[in-house]
């Protein structure tokens, strides 16, 4: 009963006789007088058994596109019988039923919606209305998710013209049952009123809709959790080319587009293979999560890879293999289909649409440049043979794009992808290629987008083969949102954004970048900083440094330039690691200064480190506190490089100045004698570590604490003071109380109960057993903790926990949901490490913890430390995108560093249990 398909429908959607026969036998077994409920049960069982068969085929590895067609045939057969059972023929030529959208195309994944259109002739009569109701009621009773509309031909076309999404759904319409004449009338009216008119407007909308969807999905194929349907390079990108080709009159299948010259045969094959893979992956994803959802979450990636039979030795490697293949197919769909769709739209409308029309350089004027044609802001090729005539144009074209501030036309981008292999190793090593590439890298602020286009065209990996293995390389690490190649390109774009930026937090980096004398060295170091990850090396920076040395020699860098490039790659994580150390210890600064050696290296290390972190986390995960630490380290190291003697004298003068400032700030409130007694009781590191304003706040808080005790307040209840720092994105919390067992653990647990993230903690105990702890905390949104409810929750939880020796916090924390980052990372497999360090800071025993963060982790860690009879001298707490990076200074009960190896080993064993929970 299925009618003739529109040009947009697949040719193989006619259901097989087998399905019809199975359903017919099931109906015969019921008998003619079966009740509606019995008939409903029959349909339910028919669909269940057939869907079960499809599921078995999916587990056996049947192609997803084939299964999608079969599922569409299954629903089609059911709807044919429903039409007959609803006596649809009695409506005559007054009603027709059609499938639209994915059902119309025959692409039904397990959780896809069933989209239907009922088209009626004129006003609805009772017969047609009853047919529609009977069909829909049965579908709903079967639990199927149905989208439907019931309109006249004119109403259907009117809605299509008013809403492009409806017009798009109708492009894939096919008849399921009812009047052939009415369906033909609809097709003719749709063609006359909608498809033959307004082509330019629809094509422009398609490009803008595509661009808008891409922006919502992160703007890149290489997000950590891609959306198979609507993400960049997803199924919708393939569909978009079909719809553009259909409306433009160029055909809908890749074969038709090849015939008309819009796609090369290799491109078409690549796009079709990618689409088939994504459909198979979507099939498996829907089965795995038992319902709709097209996002490949980290939690599901490993399970999918396991289920799909990837042969790697463990689930992490299986997941990486799956995602690398997935990204490769997403990239193919994105590059091939978007380029072809853009070319069709531009030719049909006569000028660039969407993004390119906003470039101020568009004038329509044409100018020839070295075999290319510059028309306004867009660069094209004079001839398809432009690269075969001179392969070095494969690099010169990007210099032209950069120098002219232009963009590559869709045809030029496709031509580059089709010819990049002409840039052989011999060509890639020739002096002109090398000098042209270095010229591109020297153009500060203009590098990122050019190298992105080079990578998309396949050229970057020919010039820099060390970078090529990063393509689509998945990074299953705490921090990375992108694949390794995308992360590197975002790093370069972050550097570009620094130059001339008016944002306060970027302006300082822009000043450093503007003074860089060797921007090509910095850009190459960024390109190479993660190349060691392709070899799955534990210390990827060491492998990257070897690559840097190879590239430096190949580019004929010698001496200082070679050493500088190797240094930047080898130490691109060193600055961040030192920023988490105790910066108030001269030895910390001295050690870092010995590594960087001079101010130029320090400046370049600041830039590569900032670009790396920002490309990992984005601005939304960049805390003001981290920024302060990095710039504090930079300033101190710069002074140390100017001369150690001067540095130490300046530090000593700074401490004297702090004492004087504290005395001045507290004049009339606290005597000089009390200030001196307080400082003497806190130990020498206190004055080095705490600025004058903070010391003054400590003293005021201590005086209020004792005043409250005199006034009769509960001696067990601490004094808590809050101070917001909105520009830095955190709140300072001072806690003053008497020292007692598990105090730090209870404070940390109370912050967790209140939903506060601890950025840092300074823990000091005076000689009179008064504890003065200072915390910097923020919300999950990296904002100050300003709401009185959150503050009250913390203070109440802390007070309750300190009134008893029982653990009142663990149970409360166990009932809390995951943090935002925990929701994001799910149950992904991340490495945890625990390490005792007695070398980094002489005279101290440090415990370094790296572990997946969870609610109450810090409470559990510090509780375990207390249970082992140890104290925490200083705590440096960092939380970055689901990872806890904490350092604790461990002391015994006599305030001496914990040096006993057996004691340390017992603690590590206990902490492994805590981290592994």
Buried (B, 14 or more C-beta within 10 A) or exposed (E): BBBEBBBBBBEEBEBEEEBBEBBEEBBEEEEEEBEEEEBBBBBBEBBEEBEEEBBEBBEEEBBBBBBBBBBBBBBBBBBBBBBEBBEBBEBBEBBBBBBBBBBBBBBBBBBBBBBBBBBBBEEBBEBBBBBBEBBBBBBEEBEBEBEBBBBBBEEBBBBBBEEBEBBBBBBBBBBBBBBEEBBBBBBEBBEEBBBEEBBBEBBBBBBBBBBEBBEEBBEBBBBBBBBBBBBBBBBBBBBBBBBBBBBBEBBBBBEBBBBBEBBBEEBBBBBBEBBBBBBBBBBBBBBBBEEBBBBBBBBBBBBBBBBBEBEBEEBBBBBBBBBBBBBBBBBBBBBBBBBBBBBBBBBBBEBBBBEBBEBEBBEEEEEEBEBBBBBBBBBBBEEEEBBEEBBBBBBBBBBBBBEBEBBBBBBBBBBBBBBBEBBEEEBBEBEEBBEBBBBBBBBBBBBBBBBBBBBBBBBBBBBBBBBBBBBBBBBBBBBBBBBBBBBBBBBBBBBBBBBEBEEEBBEBBBEBBEEBEBBBBBBBBBBBBBBBBBEEBEEBBEBBBBBBBBBBEBBEBEEEBBBBBBBBBBBBBBBBBBBBBBBBBBBBBBBBBEBBEEEBBBBBBBBBBBBBBBBBBBEEBBBBBBBBBBBBBBEBBBBBBEEBEEBBEBBEEEBEEBBEBBBEBBEEEBEEEBBEBBBEBBBEBBBBBBEBEBBBBBBBBBBEBEEBBEEEEEEEBBBBBBEBBEEBBBBBBBBBBBEEEBBBBBBBBBBBBBBBBBBBBBBBBBEEEBBBBBBBBBBEEBEBBEEEEBBEBBBEBBBBBBEEEEBBBBEBBEEEEBBEBBEBBBEBEBEBEBEBEBEBBEEBBBBBBBBBBBBBBBBBBBBBBBEBEBBBBBBBBBBBBBBBBBBBBBBBEEEEBBEEEEBBEEBBEBBEEBBEE
